[in-house]
Structure formats: C-alpha cells, structure tokens
Amino acid sequence: MENLIELDKKHFIHPTSSIQDQQAKGAKLIVEKGEGVYLTDTKGDTYIDGMSSLWNVNIGHGRKELAEVAKQQMEKLAFSSTFSTFSHEPAIRLAKKIADLAPRNLNAVFFTSGGSESNDSAIKIARHYWKIQGQPERNKIVSLKRGYHGVAAGSTSATGIPQFWEMAGHMMTGFAHARTPYEIGTKQSIESIREVIEAEGPETIAAFLAEPVQGAGGVLIPPQDYFKEVRELCDAYGILFIADEVITGFGRTGTMFGIEHWQVEPDLMTFAKGVTSGYLPLGGVIVSDKVHDVLKEKSVGTLFHGFTYSGHPTAAAVALKNIEIIENEGLVENSRKMGEELLKGFQRIKGELNIVGEVRALGLLGAVELVEDPATNKRFSSDLGVAPRVIEALHERGVICRSVTYDQTDIICFSPPLVMDKAQVDTVIERLHDAILSVQQEISIKS
C-alpha cells in the first residue's frame, strides 16, 4: 500500500487536483474494485459512490456484461480507423441507435473520445456550418456563466467558470458569457443572452451553447419555460442552439436526454459519459437534419476534423450494450423515481438543519446548498470552507460526493448510479444528515 502511494506521488499527475496536496498527503483514495453503487479501496473500506465517479457510471460498477462485450469485440476487431470513409458495424449501429433515442430531428452522429472533444467538435461544426454558407463572420459562441463544457481549447473558452481559465488563460477568442437564470431569473437571463448577442453583433454569432442542467456549476436546474425561450431567441436571431448533454444524457435526469424536460429540440447535441457508463471513453455530437443537410450539400472536400478514436469499434460495442441495459432494466424510470426520493430526503434535511438552504434534484442529479441564513440566502464566509468540510465528513461516513464553491457558494452535488435503490437512497440521506449536523455543530462551537 505504501509503495503505491509513493509511486502515485512520484509518477502520476492527477487531473483537477492539488499537486501540492497530493505530494503532502498522498492519494485520497486508491480504489481497487466497484460493484453497483459501491467502491472499495485497497484497505478494504467500502463507499457509496454518490457521484457515479464523474457523473458517468450510469449502470453502476462491475457490470460483467460490458466486459464480455468488450472482449468479444476486441477478439473480432479491436480497432479500425473511420477516417477517409472507412467504417465498421459497431459505429454504424451505435449511430443509428443514438439517432433513434435523440429528439426527432437529430439523426446524424459525429463520434469523439469524450465530452471536451464533443463540445470542441460542436463548436467547430457550428462555425463550419456558417462558413460553407458564405457567412464566415458567424464564428462566436455565446454560453452561460457557471456552465462547464470541458478543458480542450474551445470547450475551456466556452466554460463560464473563471477558475478553469486561470491555468493557461483563455485558449480561444470569440466566446462570450451571459448570466444564468439561477442568478437572476428566467426573464433576466434571456435578456442577458439577448444583450450579449446585440453587443457582439447577431451577424457574428454562430451558436448558443448550454447544459440542460449545469452540472459542475452546482447542479443548477433552469425554470420550466427557460429553454423554450432560449429556443425562440435563437430562432429569432438565426443562431444555432447546442445542448451539452455530456452529464445529462442517457437517463441521468429521469429522461433519456435532459433537454426533453423542456420539450425543445436543439440543432446540435453533445454527449459522452453515460453513453458507455465510463467503461470506455466515447463521446459525440448529434446534428439535426437542418445542419446535416447543409453539410451534405455544401461541405466540399475533406472535413479536416476527427480523432484517432472517433467511432472506436470496441467503445461502440460497449455503448450499444450499455444502452441496452439502460433500456431493459428501466434505469431511466428508476432515475426519475429515485430522484424523487432523493429530493424528499433533501427536503427533510432542510427542515431539520438550519444551515441548509435550497435543495434540488432532477432524476438522480441533485444538490444541497449550505448557507449561514436560509431566510436571506446569506452565504458563509469563504474562509470557513463549509462544503468541503461536509464532503470530508461524508467521506468519513462512507459516501463519496463533491462540492462546488465557485462564487463563494457552498454546494454539495450528487449524481449516483442509476441502479440505486430506495434503501441506498435512505442511507445516503441519513449519512448526509449526520455529516451536515457535525459540521453545523463544529461551526457553532467555533463561533
């Protein structure tokens, strides 16, 4: 065990982690195996995976069916390029399946290796769409503050969380950010988008990009009419609408895709994470018939965009099996039902503990906000680090979650596997209550 910790320190630079903490304390957890909603570390301690690792292990850990499909596909055709119109059956069948699941007018798929690549690809496709129609000046992307779209060059620039710009700065130009309905309400947010479009010049805007639910921003769920108004605004200015379904796709919110809750259709829709439940890297962009028709008619010559693993046959075969499990086991409906139970539990905690502010959930995607005064939504001083303390207290009680502290918020996020049952939801709620209570008492004593 000690050897693994030292090897980790010496050789493994962890993503989205504190390098100094890693060197001082070693790895937080060295996970050895997973089964269902549980993870077990090398010490033999078991945890409920309250985040599906990174919002993505939708069908749960340890599904041997996916291992078997991967083995069979590797033995037959582990990898083959899809460049230069080469193809293979798993990618073709997966593209067809995803088109069948997507909103009615989205029927063609470009494959990537993950979410950042998917959003980068959607941005490039949107710009290409306008360029081949003689409008190259339409190259700007409008997105929302608090939105997270990845860490590649374009997706980092589209991300509306300043901390992600600090490492290396804005990677690309031509990006602007409007305010969210979470901050200022639906009407004001729509007006903020309109103001950004007008300020930048409508004739320069290629697309508006948003998550149906902002995940890494704190599980921010828009009001019921929000995306209907977004769609109308995009139509009024002739702007493409890109829905980032990287987190919300494949049952996470209690529908197959999150945007279904608002009953609108985007022009492009990105996906990753839940398409394979994280068993292999895979992502993509689904384009509407409108966009695809323009590409087919006007995109002359080679489309110089693609990734080595676009349409990876083994990943595609695993994705097909993963989607089959989601459908056959009713996991979309289970996400909806267990999400309702999760929200009820959050609401009980809110009624019992006086540092709990707003609570919310849509399917198995939820959040609990911690505030000094729920009546006024007054936030804690940032130096208290309340949410990280609760995360640590949860960890001690055998639940893995994550916190969001952007803009001095204290938010605890939840995104457990869609196979979670009522007893497991109740366990999470019980342990969350105890964790928040322990931190509340600690703050009270210190104050």
Buried (B, 14 or more C-beta within 10 A) or exposed (E): EEEEBEEBBEEEEEEEEEEEEBEEEBBBEEBEEBEBBBBBBBEEEEBBBBBBBBBBBBBBBBBEBBEEBBEEBEEEEEBBBBEEEEEBEBBBBBBEBBBEBBBEBBBBBBBBBBBBBBBBBBBBBBBBBBBBEEBEEBBBBBBBBBBBBBBBBBBBBBBBBEEBBEEEEEBBEBBBBBBBBBBBBBEEBBBBBBEBBEEBEBEBBBBBBBBBBBBBBBBBBBBEBBBEBBBEBBEEBEBBBBBBBBBBBBBBBBBBBBBBBBEBBBBBBBBBBBBBBBBBBBBBBBBBBBBBEBBEEEBEEEEEEBBEBBBBBBBBBBBBBBBBBBBEBEBBBBBBBBBBBBBBBBBBBBEEBBBBBBBBBBBBBBBBBBBBEBEEEEBBEEEBBBBBBBBBBBBEBBBBBBBBBBBEBBBBBBBBBBBBBEEBBEBBBBBBBBBBBBBBEBBEEEE
